[in-house]
């Protein structure tokens, strides 16, 4: 079933070849980098703390600007900010890991009136494991996944105007997962969770469900409702491996089934990232993400990002 809402806003598209390109996005990135430098310079880490923290921010930006260029071209700007925040604590027989993975990116061309998202994601994953001499241990986990801002679908109207239709919003959808099971963790660089008892709550804004037709759903949520509960089996793994000097491969995979409906139909989210370090501040990054969730759309979703990142660790 389609989960798109009805048309909510329209805007005319104009094409002016000599229109100067707006640099708001570029200046925002510069101001953001300046702010980061100030914050990082003031940060201090306690040597006596039981917490081990790893924090990194990366900025990918690309700008193309033409003036009187006979070869032709379109002015454009795109930028992505990535945040990775990891906290580890190991005390006696307990191992606790919390990971924040967030990113937000936009693209703008002079042929469009709108800034368009290229990536929008935030995820918090917390895993508590009771460990011993055996790398397998009883564990529990909490996972939250959603997006920062509204998302739109773009199309062209009968008069050539660009139509923007709102299809998602902040915390809509919001996926919350709670699990109990077992974790294999031999080091902080690799972990595997198998949780035969997993509850998942899908929350959405009522603005997307109040106008649904009978039998239609929005991310699996029915008409005039805001939540959908699932109970099932989940499998997840995270790991990183050095491929070459200064080249790191990272994999993240999550799979979940629903005992209550179509148990054999698994939803999954897989992300592969390759970081190629140039120096302490510059790196090249390739990221590929594959998602299948038939509550949203019964097709494979894919996303790919490649660029040079300016990164800061603090």
N, C-alpha and C positions, 0 to 999 in steps of 0.2 A: 504494500500500500504506500502511496505517496505520503510523505510527512511534511510537505511544504505548506506554509500558510498562504492565505490569499494575498494579492498585491496590496502593499501598504503604503508605498511611496513611489513617485515618479519624478524624474529630472531630465531636462533636455540635454542632449549631447551636442557640443559645439566643436567645430574644427576650424581653428585659426592657425595657419602655418607659421606666422611670425609671432605668435603669442609667447612671451617670455616664460620660461619654466619656473615654477615656484620652488623655493629652496627650504620650505618649512621643515621638511623631514631631515634634510642635511643639517640644519642648525640645531634641531632637537638632538641629533646624535652627538654633535660636538659638545653641546651643553651637558649631555648625559655623561660623556667621557670625562669632562672636567669635574663633575660632581663625584664620579667614581674615584678619581685620583685623590680628592679631598678626604673621602670616607676611608679609603684604604690606608692612607698615610697615618690616620688616627687609630687604626685598629691594632690591638695587642692581644696576644694569645697567652693565657695562663699556663705555665709549665707544670703546675701541680694539678691541673684539671684531669679528671678521668675521661673526659670527652675528647675525641679526636675529630677535628673538623677539617673539611676540605671544601673550599668555596671558590667558584670560578664564574666569571662573567665574560662572555664573548660577544663581539659586535661585528656583524657582516654588513657591508654597505656597498652599493654600486650606483653610480650616477652617470648618465649619458646626456650631453647637452650639445645641440647643433644650432649654429647661426649662419645663415647664408651658405649652407653646405650643399653644393650642387649634386653630390652623390645621394642625397636623400637620407632620411632617418627620422626617428621620433624621439623627442626628449623624454627621459624617464628617470625615475629614482626608485630604488628598493633597498630596504634595510631590515635586518633581523637582529634581535637581542636575545641571547640565550643565557640562562642562569642555572647553574648546577650547585646545589648545596647538600653536602653529605655530612652526617654526624654519626659517629660510632662510639659505642661504650661497651666495654667488656669487663665484667666484674664477677669474680668467683665463677659460677656456672651459667651466668646469664650474658647473652650477647644481644645488644639492641642496636639496630640500624635504622636511621631515618634519612630519606632521600627526597629532596625537592627538585623537580625537573620542570623548568618553565621556559617558554619562548613566545615571542610575539614579533611578527614581521608584516611589513606593508610594501606595496608596489604602487607607483603612480606614473601614468603616462599622460602627455598633453592631449591625447585624443579622448580622454575620459574625464568626467567631472568628479570622479570618486577615487579616494584611496581604497585599495583592495587588499584584503589580508592574503598573505602568502603562507603564514603559519600562525597558529594561536593555540597554545597548549599550556596547561599546568597540571602537575601530578604530584601528589604526596604519597609516599609509600613507607610504611613503618612495619618492621619485622622484629619480633622478640623471640629469641631462641634459647632454650635451655640446652647447653652443650656440655660435653664431657670429653673423655678420650676418644669416643666414637664421633666422627663428623656429623652423624645423623642425630637430630634432637627434636623434641616436641616444640612446636612453635605456634604463634598466633600472629596475624597480620591485619593491617588496616590500609586500605587504598582509596584515595579520592582522586578523581580525574574529571576535568572540565575545561573551560576556556575563559579568557579574560573579558572579551567584548562581543558585541553582536556580530553575526555573520549574515551575509546576503548572497542571493543568487542574482546574477545579472543577465539581462536579455535585451533584445531590441524590439521596440514598439513598431506599430504599422507606419508611423511617420518618421522612423529613423531615430527616435529618441531612445536613450538608454534607460531601461527600467530596472530598479533595484527592489528586490523582494526579500524581506527579512525572514530568515529560516532558522536562526539560532540566536541565543542571547547569553549574557553572563549567567553562569550556573544553570544554563538550560541548553542541552542536558547536563546533569551532574550524575556521575557514576560513583557510588560508594560501595565498597566491598569489605566484608569482614570474614576472616577465615581461621579455621583451626585445623592443624595437621602436623606435618613433619617437614623439617628443613635439613638439607645437606649443605654444610658450610665448612670448608677446610681452610679458607682464607677470606679476607675482605674483598678479594678480586673475583670471587665466584660464589654464587649461592643458587640453590634450587629448592622451591617450595612445592609440596604436594599437599593439597588441603581438600579432603573428601567432604568436609562440612563447610560450605561457603554460602554466605548470604549476600545478595546484591540488591541494592536499591537504586532505581533510576528515577531521578526527579526532573521535572520539566515545568516551565512556566505555563499557567493556564491560558495565556494569550495564543498558544499554539494548538490547544486541544478544544477550546470552546466552540470552534466552528467546524470540527471534523464531522464527516458524514458517518452514519452507522457502519461499523465494521472497519473504519479507517483508524489508523494509529499514528502516533508521532513518537518515534524511537521506542515503540512498543507500548506506549501509554495510550489508553483508550479515551474516548470522548468525555469531556468535562471532568477528567481526572488529572492528577499531577504526579502520581507515583506508580511505579510498577515494582513488585517484589519478585525476586527469584531465589531459589535455593538449589545449589548444585555442587559440582566438582570443579576445582580450579587448579591450574598448573602454571607456574611462573619460574623464570630463570633470568638471572642477570650475570654478566661476566665480561671481563676485558682481558685481552691477550696482546702481547707485543708481536707484530708481524715482522718488522724490521727496526733498526735503530731509529727512534723518534717517530715510529708509526704504530698507532694503537688501534686495535679493533675492539669495538664494544657492541655487545648484543643484548637486547632486552626482549623477552617474549612472555606474553600473558595469554592464557587460554582458559575459557570457562564454559561450562555446560549448565543446563537447567533441568533439574530432576522433574519439575512440574510440567514442562512442555518440551517436546521434541528433544529428548536427552542426547540423541546422536548428533544434533546440530550444534557444533561448537563455534563460539565466537572467539576471535583471537586478534591480538595487536602485537606486531613484530616491528622492531626498530633496529637497524644496523647503522652504526656510525664508525667512520674511519677518520681518525685525527692524525694529520701529518705535521709534526712540529717543525717550524722553521727556526724560531728562536724563542726566548722566554715570553715574547709578546705576540708573535705572529704564528698562525698555523693555517693549514688548509684542511677543510672539513667536507666530507661527503656523508650525507645522511639519506637513508632510504627507509620509508615506513610503509607497511602493508597492514590494512585493517579489514576485517570481515565482521559485520554485525547485522544480521538479518532483521533486527528490530528497526534499524535505520534504513538500510537498502540491501537487498539480497545480491550484492555484487562486491567484487574485490575493490577496495579503495586503496589508492597508492599516492605517495608524496615523495619527491626527491629534491634535495637541496645540495648545492655545491658552491663553495666560495672560499675566500680568504678571510679569516677571522682575526680581529684584534682582541686578545684575551688578557684578563687580569686574574691572578690568584691572590687571595687575601685570607 
